[in-house]
Amino acid sequence: MKFRLLVAVAAVFVLALPVAPPAQADDFPSHPMTMVIPFAAGGPTDILGRVIAGRMSEILGQTVVVENVGGAGGMTGSARVANAAPDGYQFVLGTVGTHAQGQTLYKKPLYNSVTDFTPVILIANVPIVLETRKDLPVNGFKDFVAYAKENQSKMQFASAGAGSATHLGCVLLNYVLGINVTHVPYRGTGPALQDLEGGRVDYMCDIITTAKPPIDNGAVKGLAIFDTKRSPALPNLPTAAEEGTPNLVAYTWNAIFLPKGAPEAVVKKLHDAALAAMHTPAVHDKLTGLGAEIVSDQDATPQHLADLVKSEIAKWGADQSERRVGGMIAGPRGDGGYARLAAALPRPVPELRPRRG
């Protein structure tokens, strides 16, 4: 009898204890967050991400930890976020490669970019430049064209991974020039650039943010920018159009994505923090100085990013039965480009290994 009385009293006592309410989106963030960079440290996405994450930490009052999870052209790290809890504490800094091009280039993508993520904000567009090892016997883009056509069977080009923007930028270059050069994919731009500087590969179609420092210090040769205009970051670098190849337009973009189902309040807080970071003069100057083009507030909305991803996937989802590209059509920015190029690529994208020392 006494035992039953004790149990009843204990039950009443437990029920009387205050119950902590479940974590609310309004309390977000209450502890550190993780920004997954789906490429190796030292690459262009890593550089931009660390600049943005540092300022977001200050704005949100909680640390944004940057974690590099490379592999499969950026899909490995992106897939991790796609499968994470949609609570805002893990998000990915995606690119045109991870969230658009890879959806049609891989036979079985690790995720669906449209349905498996919640778009947060588009941060920047970033052009691609052609750079070569410093001892390649060429002194300009036209020299490179002649040399590549003569020596294509002996050459190799590097990329941040099969299906990445750096890979497809060079696929476009090779297609336009009519050359067939061996592709050597790496787990990110950093290691690819190291081998280019070491002379173990011949050229790379690099994002300008990582191409600028080695071009400036003479570790590699910069030959052309794949854009419609020169970049203030490398004002002496001509556009491919200036060199007689107007269809060479290639770039990437960087954007933040949460897992699907993220609460609207969490999306808004992350969006507003990232936008404030983009507006911070030190951040803006740092990124534009490296060649990134910070987007307008109008293009930084979650809806714009959602629409952009769908349109990019559609443009890369050309008829897979078309085995020969019948000419360049308007690219994602409407300024000439490589929208049908995916149809000419083997599926799935082959992973090759370096042959050089």
C-alpha positions in Angstrom: 0.0 0.0 0.0 2.8 2.4 1.0 4.6 1.4 -2.3 1.6 2.4 -4.3 1.3 5.7 -2.5 4.9 6.5 -3.2 4.5 5.7 -6.9 1.4 7.9 -7.1 3.2 10.8 -5.3 6.2 10.4 -7.6 4.0 10.4 -10.7 2.3 13.6 -9.5 5.7 15.2 -8.8 7.0 14.3 -12.3 3.8 15.7 -13.9 4.2 18.9 -11.9 7.7 19.5 -13.2 8.0 22.2 -15.9 8.4 20.7 -19.4 10.9 22.4 -21.7 9.2 23.3 -24.9 10.6 21.9 -28.2 13.2 24.0 -30.0 11.4 26.7 -32.0 12.6 28.2 -35.3 12.4 31.6 -33.6 15.2 30.5 -31.2 17.4 29.7 -34.2 20.4 29.5 -34.0 21.0 28.4 -30.5 24.3 26.6 -31.2 27.0 26.5 -34.0 26.0 25.7 -37.5 27.9 23.9 -40.3 28.4 25.2 -43.8 29.4 22.2 -46.0 31.7 23.1 -48.8 31.4 20.1 -51.2 35.0 20.5 -52.5 38.5 20.4 -51.1 39.9 23.2 -49.0 41.6 26.0 -51.0 39.3 25.9 -54.0 37.1 28.8 -55.1 33.9 27.6 -53.4 36.0 27.2 -50.2 37.4 30.7 -50.4 34.1 32.4 -51.0 32.4 30.2 -48.3 34.9 31.0 -45.6 34.5 34.8 -46.2 30.7 34.6 -46.1 30.7 32.2 -43.1 32.9 34.4 -41.0 30.7 37.4 -41.4 27.5 35.3 -40.9 28.9 34.1 -37.6 29.2 37.6 -36.4 25.7 38.5 -37.6 23.9 35.4 -36.2 25.9 35.4 -32.9 26.8 31.7 -33.4 29.8 30.2 -35.2 29.3 28.9 -38.8 31.8 26.1 -39.0 33.1 25.4 -42.5 33.6 21.7 -43.3 35.0 20.5 -46.6 33.3 17.3 -47.9 34.6 16.7 -51.4 34.0 14.0 -54.0 31.9 13.2 -57.1 32.2 16.7 -58.5 30.7 18.1 -55.3 27.8 15.7 -55.0 29.1 13.8 -51.9 29.0 16.9 -49.6 25.7 18.1 -51.1 24.1 14.7 -50.6 25.1 14.8 -46.9 23.1 18.0 -46.5 20.2 16.7 -48.5 19.9 13.9 -46.0 20.4 16.1 -42.9 17.7 17.3 -40.5 16.0 20.4 -41.9 16.7 22.4 -38.7 19.1 25.0 -40.2 22.2 23.7 -38.5 23.7 22.2 -41.6 23.6 23.8 -45.1 25.6 23.5 -48.3 27.3 26.1 -50.4 26.3 24.8 -53.8 27.4 25.6 -57.3 26.1 25.4 -60.9 28.0 22.0 -61.0 26.5 20.5 -57.8 22.9 21.7 -58.3 22.4 21.9 -62.1 25.0 20.3 -64.4 25.5 17.2 -62.4 21.8 16.4 -62.5 22.0 15.5 -66.2 25.7 14.5 -66.5 25.5 11.6 -64.0 23.5 8.6 -64.8 22.3 8.3 -61.2 22.7 11.6 -59.3 22.9 11.2 -55.5 20.0 13.6 -55.0 17.4 15.7 -56.8 18.4 19.4 -56.7 14.9 20.6 -57.0 13.0 18.4 -54.5 15.7 17.5 -51.9 16.8 21.0 -51.0 15.3 24.3 -49.7 16.8 27.3 -51.6 18.1 30.1 -49.4 20.1 32.6 -51.3 22.2 33.1 -54.5 25.4 34.9 -53.5 27.6 35.4 -56.6 28.3 34.6 -60.2 32.0 33.8 -60.9 33.5 33.6 -64.4 36.0 30.9 -65.5 39.4 31.6 -67.0 41.9 29.5 -69.0 45.2 29.0 -67.3 48.2 26.8 -68.3 51.3 25.5 -66.7 53.9 28.2 -66.8 56.3 26.3 -69.1 53.7 25.5 -71.8 55.2 27.0 -75.0 52.4 29.5 -75.7 52.2 33.2 -75.1 48.5 33.9 -75.7 45.1 32.3 -76.4 45.7 32.0 -80.2 49.1 30.3 -79.5 47.3 27.9 -77.2 44.7 27.0 -79.9 47.5 26.2 -82.4 49.5 24.3 -79.9 46.6 22.3 -78.6 45.4 21.3 -82.1 48.9 20.1 -82.8 49.6 18.3 -79.5 46.2 17.3 -78.2 47.0 13.6 -78.0 49.8 14.3 -75.5 48.0 16.9 -73.4 45.9 16.6 -70.2 43.6 19.1 -68.5 42.7 19.2 -64.8 39.4 19.9 -63.1 37.9 20.0 -59.6 36.0 16.7 -60.4 34.0 15.1 -63.1 30.8 17.1 -63.7 32.1 20.2 -62.0 32.0 23.7 -63.6 35.8 23.5 -64.1 35.4 20.2 -66.0 32.6 21.5 -68.2 34.3 24.8 -68.9 37.2 22.8 -70.5 34.8 20.5 -72.2 33.3 23.5 -73.8 36.7 24.9 -74.7 37.8 21.6 -76.2 34.5 21.2 -78.2 34.7 24.7 -79.6 38.4 24.2 -80.6 37.7 20.7 -82.0 40.3 19.0 -79.8 40.2 15.8 -77.8 42.3 16.1 -74.6 42.5 13.7 -71.6 40.6 14.8 -68.6 42.2 14.4 -65.1 39.6 15.0 -62.3 40.7 15.8 -58.8 38.8 16.1 -55.5 38.6 19.9 -55.7 40.3 22.8 -57.3 43.1 23.0 -54.7 44.8 19.7 -55.6 44.2 20.3 -59.3 45.8 23.7 -59.1 48.8 22.3 -57.3 49.5 19.8 -60.1 49.0 22.6 -62.7 51.6 24.7 -60.9 53.8 21.7 -60.6 53.6 21.1 -64.4 52.0 17.7 -64.1 48.9 18.7 -66.2 48.8 21.2 -69.1 45.8 23.4 -68.5 42.7 24.1 -66.4 39.5 26.1 -66.8 39.6 27.6 -63.3 37.2 29.8 -61.4 38.7 33.3 -61.3 38.8 33.5 -57.5 41.5 30.7 -57.4 43.0 31.5 -60.8 43.9 35.1 -59.9 46.6 34.6 -57.3 48.8 32.1 -59.3 48.3 34.2 -62.4 49.4 37.3 -60.6 52.5 35.7 -59.1 53.5 33.9 -62.3 53.0 30.4 -61.1 50.7 29.7 -64.1 49.8 31.5 -67.3 46.4 33.2 -67.7 45.3 33.2 -71.3 41.6 34.2 -71.5 38.4 34.8 -69.5 35.3 32.9 -70.7 33.0 35.9 -70.3 31.5 38.7 -72.4 33.6 41.3 -70.6 36.9 41.6 -68.9 37.1 41.3 -65.2 38.3 44.1 -63.0 40.2 41.5 -61.0 42.3 40.6 -64.0 41.9 43.6 -66.3 44.8 42.5 -68.6 43.2 39.2 -69.4 41.3 39.3 -72.7 38.0 37.6 -73.2 37.8 34.6 -75.5 35.6 36.7 -77.7 38.4 39.3 -78.1 40.6 36.4 -79.2 38.1 35.3 -81.9 36.0 32.7 -80.0 32.8 34.4 -79.0 31.0 31.2 -78.0 33.3 30.6 -75.0 31.2 31.7 -72.0 31.5 29.6 -68.9 31.1 30.3 -65.2 29.8 29.0 -61.9 27.6 30.5 -59.2 27.5 30.0 -55.4 24.3 29.6 -53.4 23.2 28.4 -50.0 20.8 25.4 -49.8 19.2 23.8 -46.7 17.6 20.3 -46.7 14.1 20.1 -47.9 11.4 21.0 -45.4 13.4 23.7 -43.6 11.1 26.0 -41.6 10.4 29.4 -43.2 11.7 31.3 -40.2 15.0 29.4 -40.4 15.3 30.1 -44.1 14.7 33.8 -43.5 17.3 34.1 -40.8 20.0 32.4 -42.9 19.0 34.4 -46.0 19.0 37.7 -44.1 22.4 36.9 -42.5 24.0 36.0 -45.8 22.5 39.0 -47.5 23.9 41.3 -44.7 27.3 39.6 -45.1 27.1 40.3 -48.9 26.4 44.0 -48.1 29.3 44.2 -45.7 31.9 46.4 -47.4 34.9 44.3 -46.3 33.2 41.1 -47.6 32.0 42.7 -50.8 35.5 44.2 -51.5 37.2 40.9 -50.8 35.1 38.8 -53.1 34.9 41.3 -56.0 38.6 41.8 -55.7 38.9 38.1 -56.4 36.6 38.3 -59.4 33.3 37.3 -58.0 30.2 39.2 -59.1 27.9 39.7 -56.1 24.3 39.4 -57.2 21.6 42.1 -56.7 19.1 41.9 -53.8 16.5 41.0 -56.4 18.4 38.0 -57.5 19.3 37.0 -54.0 15.8 35.8 -53.1 15.0 32.1 -52.4 12.4 32.1 -55.2 14.9 33.4 -57.7 17.4 30.7 -56.7 14.7 28.0 -57.0 13.8 29.3 -60.5 17.5 29.5 -61.4 18.2 25.9 -60.5 15.2 24.6 -62.5 16.2 26.7 -65.6 19.8 25.6 -65.4 18.9 21.9 -65.1 16.5 22.3 -68.1 19.2 23.9 -70.2 21.7 21.1 -69.4 19.0 18.4 -69.9 19.3 18.5 -73.6 18.0 15.5 -75.6 20.3 12.7 -74.5 19.9 10.9 -77.8 21.6 13.8 -79.6 25.1 12.6 -80.0 26.5 15.5 -81.9 26.2 19.1 -80.7 24.7 21.1 -83.5 26.1 24.5 -82.4 26.0 26.7 -79.4 22.8 28.1 -78.2 22.1 30.7 -75.5 23.6 29.8 -72.2 22.0 30.2 -68.8 22.7 34.0 -68.8 21.5 34.4 -72.3 24.9 35.4 -73.7 26.0 32.4 -75.7 27.2 29.2 -74.1 27.0 25.5 -73.6 23.4 24.5 -72.9 23.4 21.6 -75.4 26.9 20.5 -74.6 25.6 17.9 -72.1 24.1 15.9 -74.9 27.5 15.2 -76.4 29.1 13.9 -73.2 29.3 10.2 -72.4 27.0 9.1 -69.6 27.9 8.6 -66.9 30.8 11.0 -66.9 34.0 9.0 -66.8 36.4 9.3 -63.9 39.9 9.2 -65.2 43.1 9.1 -63.2 46.3 11.1 -63.8 48.9 9.5 -66.1 51.6 12.0 -65.5 54.2 11.9 -62.7 
